[in-house]
Every structure is written in structure tokens, then in C-alpha cells.
Amino acid sequence: MSATHDRLLALKGATVSFHGFVAVDHLDLEVGAGELRCLIGPNGAGKTTTLDLICGKSRINSGEIVFKGKPIHALNEFQIARAGIGRKFQVPSVFRELTVRENLAIGGSRDPRVLSNLFKFGTSADRQRLEEIAVLVGLRDEMATQAAFLSHGQTQWLEIALILAQDPALILMDEPTAGMTAHETNKTAALFNHLKGRRTLIVVEHDMGFVRDIAETISVMHQGKLLAQGTADEVSSDARVREAYLGSGGIGHA
Amino acid sequence: MSGKVPLQILLYGVVCLAILLFPLVVNDAFLLNKFSRYLVFGMLAIALSLSWGYAGILNLGQAMTFGLGSYCMAMYLKLKTVPIHTGSDGLPDFMVWNNLTELPWVWAPFHSTAFALLAGILVPALFAGLLGWFMFGGRVTGVYAAIITLAAMVVVNLIIVDQQGYTGGFNGITDLAQFDMFGFEFDAYSASTYYLVAICLTVALFVALAVTRSKTGLILQAVRDREERVRFFGYDVALYTTFVFSVSAGIAGLAGMLYTIVMEFASPTFLGVPLSLSIVIWVAVGGRRSLLGAMLGALLVTGVQGALSESEAFLETWTLVMGGLFVLIVLLLPQGLAGAFQSLSARLQPAGKVGTDKKTSPDKKTESRDSGKTAHAGETA
């Protein structure tokens, strides 16, 4: 890891198994503050599960997850979120019955308390900041649209916008460009390059072109373990990585 | 937001004003009593709309909190009577019949007006809060939560029937004193009682409206939409759902207190399954995602029910007619009458609106959103 980054997140020997299948196997992974880390690997390598472990959706069986110097693996999902971790899911998860503006207001969760939110009316409290985020993801003209009526790409962006509204120290992105057109993917790459350095991101992605566009460091996972780590060129010339993608790994569906 | 706020508040205000002014038109004591009863049912519908329509918690035991409020008021009014059959220290008559010699400790604080009035709201709210905390803290949702609420109500009902010496058992608590406050006498068959109920209804409606319009209300709607996702933004979902469940129970408790004043007794049937399921029907007919719609649904259904059951032509068949109406409404209008009204008014808007509203008046779009939501939810439901 480069010396310029302070360590923000560390997984130490993180292990989880589901009904005997070891999805993540003694994984050690460190991510520095301000870094944009790409997590790649063949299907079933345990990438999404790794994100699930970090954000509390799944629990580790053994090992440790340390965020900002404190262990977080025993916390509730909402406590982990409050500690400063935001998650974008693989299947876009927005509030389909609410408008884009209302969705963004929910993303703005700086104050998550019931009673103080009882005295906040409308979505005006954070209006300007949310408006800026909407501009950033190109949803400015859709503020009053119900989220159910957005296109697939727009829904992906809306969820990214929700995470930006949440403003966490660490953003976990699970296949942000899935189902996007080439044009939309390019726009997303531009957005991520804009975020680089301002936020810390871990991005799980299949699209190697996209990964090359945005990545600083790439971590390659295979069968629940960290296989290789380095720049795009280093990783793609690594013999073990080629083996994993071309060999048995490609059919290793979990 | 400014474009929409006054319109909704105006509509709610106009309806409440019409309800408040009703005794100027009708001056029949019997009718006023009947309409007071309907208004109490309207409050119950508001309570259920808040938890079911906005937070997605189908409370099949709403009548439990209603009954608890009703009993609090009955205990207070019973202690105010000068009993005909008294034991030592003017013990309530049914206690004497059950061989009790002294007032149970749970009854003692109900000598105090302030305590009784607070208890009528807080006991149901705390009870629901406790139940909600266990349910939602344990992530019980959907039909399972609905079944638990129903079961909890049946348990409380059985306890009340069983503990005859403390609760009057199956007969309930009867022969109550008249409620009075600030020098006003609230005779069940008078305009003053009607006004009391109407004012409480207005307050409850606007408190509920404030909750739904706040950010807390927005988060509850998000929970209804996709509960899991809300957690990952840092909101403690169980706290939010427990909160709205308690507020809903408090409103139902207030309605229960008023019902005791209007009916002049409290009975275990107030915590019964038939009443509890009726509330669900009223709210479904009126539209669960509109507080006003749910309330008007209750007034409409109970009103039509009353009229049909009293008319000679439908004396034998009125339950059949009501049943048929429910089936039709649930099948044809999944979002109830309020949902139908919203999509109708959206359709009647000039066609140009759809094209222009994005930039000129985003707020109007928010308004028509409900109708879009309705159409969409109708397909997925």
C-alpha cells in the first residue's frame, strides 16, 4: 500500500461460510483513505460477500474487520452505516414509490434520530446539497419523478446519488455499471474519477474496460482468497490471475 | 413544496370544519350521538392508516389499544359514580358482587382526572411500544406481525373477560358517571359531546398529518417500500416502526376514551376481533395511504351500514349488500376511494401539465405522484 494513504479499512483473516461453502476464506485486505480500490475476480470469488461482510449484511465466522481503527464486525447494519460506510447494491435498491427528491432526502441521513426528524418538514432542509448531488449524477430534471419510472441506468445513478447524500467515509459499490449502455458506463467512469481522492471507494466490477478507466489499485479475488494485487497492467500480466480467469475459476459458480 | 402544502392542509381543514359545523344543521340528540360514534371510528381509521398505509404495518389488533383507552375512561367514570350497591369506601358495584373488599391498586390512581386522561393515551401507546419493540427489534414483519397483533389483542381480551373482579368481566363496566371538564357536561346525547369528539378527531388528524409530512414520515414510507435498504443509511428501523406503532396506539386510545363517553359503558367487545377487522375494511375502502381517505372511509362505511340496517328494504340483506360492496371496492380500487379520487383528478388535469410541470412546477408533480404511485402499486399488489 502506498504510504500516502492512511489505512481506513482492514480485513484480517475474515472468513465466512454458508452451509459448509467457504465464500470468503481468511481474507486479508487493506484499503487506505482516499483510495479507489477495484475488487475483481471470477464468478463466485467472494467479491459481493466481502462487501456484505464489511457493511454488516453478513457476519464473519472468524477474523476481524477494522474501520477507522475500531472493530465493526459485531455492530448492527445501521451502526456500521453511522460509523461511515455506505453501500450500493448489485441490484439497484432505491425507494421506487418515492420521488427522486424524497429518495435523496432519505440518503441524507446525517441525523438519523426519530424525534428530531419528526420536526423536519418537506425535503427542504438539505435542499441545496441534494440539488448539487442530483446535478452530479445527471438527475436534476427528474427530481419530482417517482423512482419507479426511471430508466435502469438512471436508477443505478440514483442509488449512487443516495450514497453521496449519505456522505460516508467509505463507499462500497457493487457492479455500478451493470446493465448500463456504453455511453452511460463512460459517464459513470467520469463520475468515479471525479470522486477519486475525495472519498474512499471499493468497487466490485466485471467490466475490465471500466476498471482500467478508474482503478488505482486492483485486488483480485479467487475462491474467497486474495489472489493478486497491483496496477491494472501488473494484475493482467499475473500468471495466477490468468489461470483463475481462464481455468477452472470461470465456472466456479457459488 | 409551497404549492402543495396549503392545498392538502386546506382540504383536511375544510373537511374538519364541515364536521365541526355539523350540529348547526342537525339538532337531533339521537343523531348527534350516532354521528359521534362514527367520528370515533374515523379516529380509529386514522390510527390504522398511519401504521398500515404509511409504515406498512398491518395492525389487526388495533382494537386492543382502542379498548385499553376505553377501559381507562370507564374506570375513571366508574369511580366518580355514587354507587347504588357499595361496599366499604364506595367500591364499584361489580367488585362487591365479586366479593372484593377493597379497591385494587390498579384502580386507585384513576381517582385522578389528569392520571386517567393521560393513561387513556399512554397505556395503549406504551403497550404498543413494548409489543413493537419485541416485534420490530426481532425483525418480525408482514403477515407475521399482523398475526402477533391479532393474538396480542385476543390475549388482552381474554384477560379482561377472565378477571371479572377487576374489570367487570364479560359485562364490562357499566353505570358510569357523566364526563365533565372545565365546567362542561358531556352528556352522550348532546352537542357538547359531539364537539368534544369532533375536536379530538381534528387534533388527531392533524397530528397524524404532521407525522406523515415530516422526515420521519418519509423514512417510514421508505421502510414500507424497502425496509432492508433503509438500515444501510444508518436509520434504526425498529425504532422508527415502534414509534409510529405507538403514536397510532395513542390515537386509538384517545378514540377509545371518547367511545366510552359516547356509549356510556366499556365492554370486552371493544377489543373484539369483529371491530378490529372492521377497521381494516374501513381503511381499505377509504384508501390506506390517505389519512383523510381512511377517516372518510370509516364514516362512509359505518354510516351506510347504519342506514341499511335500519331501513326496512334491507333489513334482511344489508350484510350481504355491504359484503358485496367491499369485494367490489377491494377488487376494483386497490388503493381505496382516496386512491381512485387521486388518479381521477390527475387524469382530469389538462394534458399540457405533464409536459410542462418538470421545470415550471415540480411541486405539482409531487402531488400527482400519489396517483402514479397508485397505478403502479395497483399493478404490483
Chai-1 contact restraints between the chains, C-beta under 6 A:
chainA,res_idxA,chainB,res_idxB,connection_type,confidence,min_distance_angstrom,max_distance_angstrom,comment,restraint_id
A,E77,B,R231,contact,1.0,0.0,6.0,A-B,restraint_1
A,E77,B,F232,contact,1.0,0.0,6.0,A-B,restraint_2
A,F78,B,R231,contact,1.0,0.0,6.0,A-B,restraint_3
A,F78,B,G234,contact,1.0,0.0,6.0,A-B,restraint_4
A,F78,B,Y235,contact,1.0,0.0,6.0,A-B,restraint_5
A,F78,B,D236,contact,1.0,0.0,6.0,A-B,restraint_6
A,A81,B,F232,contact,1.0,0.0,6.0,A-B,restraint_7
A,A81,B,F233,contact,1.0,0.0,6.0,A-B,restraint_8
A,A81,B,G234,contact,1.0,0.0,6.0,A-B,restraint_9
A,R82,B,G234,contact,1.0,0.0,6.0,A-B,restraint_10
A,R87,B,F232,contact,1.0,0.0,6.0,A-B,restraint_11
A,S93,B,R229,contact,1.0,0.0,6.0,A-B,restraint_12
A,F95,B,A222,contact,1.0,0.0,6.0,A-B,restraint_13
A,F95,B,D225,contact,1.0,0.0,6.0,A-B,restraint_14
A,F95,B,R226,contact,1.0,0.0,6.0,A-B,restraint_15
A,E97,B,D225,contact,1.0,0.0,6.0,A-B,restraint_16
A,E97,B,K373,contact,1.0,0.0,6.0,A-B,restraint_17
A,T99,B,R369,contact,1.0,0.0,6.0,A-B,restraint_18
A,E102,B,L218,contact,1.0,0.0,6.0,A-B,restraint_19
A,I106,B,A222,contact,1.0,0.0,6.0,A-B,restraint_20
A,S109,B,F233,contact,1.0,0.0,6.0,A-B,restraint_21
A,S109,B,G234,contact,1.0,0.0,6.0,A-B,restraint_22
A,P112,B,G234,contact,1.0,0.0,6.0,A-B,restraint_23
A,P112,B,Y235,contact,1.0,0.0,6.0,A-B,restraint_24
A,V114,B,T216,contact,1.0,0.0,6.0,A-B,restraint_25
A,V114,B,L239,contact,1.0,0.0,6.0,A-B,restraint_26
A,V114,B,Y240,contact,1.0,0.0,6.0,A-B,restraint_27
A,V114,B,F243,contact,1.0,0.0,6.0,A-B,restraint_28
A,N117,B,K215,contact,1.0,0.0,6.0,A-B,restraint_29
A,N117,B,T216,contact,1.0,0.0,6.0,A-B,restraint_30
A,L118,B,S214,contact,1.0,0.0,6.0,A-B,restraint_31
A,L118,B,T216,contact,1.0,0.0,6.0,A-B,restraint_32
A,K120,B,S214,contact,1.0,0.0,6.0,A-B,restraint_33
A,K120,B,K215,contact,1.0,0.0,6.0,A-B,restraint_34
A,F121,B,R213,contact,1.0,0.0,6.0,A-B,restraint_35
A,F121,B,S214,contact,1.0,0.0,6.0,A-B,restraint_36
A,G122,B,M1,contact,1.0,0.0,6.0,A-B,restraint_37
A,D141,B,K358,contact,1.0,0.0,6.0,A-B,restraint_38
A,M143,B,P362,contact,1.0,0.0,6.0,A-B,restraint_39
A,A144,B,P362,contact,1.0,0.0,6.0,A-B,restraint_40
A,A144,B,K365,contact,1.0,0.0,6.0,A-B,restraint_41
A,A144,B,T366,contact,1.0,0.0,6.0,A-B,restraint_42
A,Q146,B,R369,contact,1.0,0.0,6.0,A-B,restraint_43
A,Q146,B,G372,contact,1.0,0.0,6.0,A-B,restraint_44
A,A148,B,H376,contact,1.0,0.0,6.0,A-B,restraint_45
A,Q166,B,F233,contact,1.0,0.0,6.0,A-B,restraint_46
